[in-house]
């Protein structure tokens, strides 16, 4: 869970420097997007490999993937987890550790997008 916390914190700090204001909620939306992409990748593969239909309409994606992910993250970062604790953990890291974590986060984000869209394109081409 520390990795997720660090991703949340890093994105929030980026938006805090760039825009200010609602930086935590912006970070929450981006983290929801990343987790949803990962879940879509898994669900698309299950649909394709098991030859079943999970998403009958586009609204099921909202109801059963995006809303639950958003709700759980919202509870975690606005109810149970203190932002200042995550900031303190981040402040305790040295510059080398922060650079390594930033690199891993960037790789995670890139892989999440590429994997989800590659699977969707591949399955779409196979079905047509």
LINQUI-V744803 format. One record per helix or strand. SS is the DSSP state (~ for helix, > for strand). FROM is the first residue (numbers start at 0). TO is the last residue. If there is no record, write none. Layout:
((SS,FROM,TO) (SS,FROM,TO))
This chain:
((~,1,17) (~,22,49) (~,57,79) (~,82,90) (~,94,126))
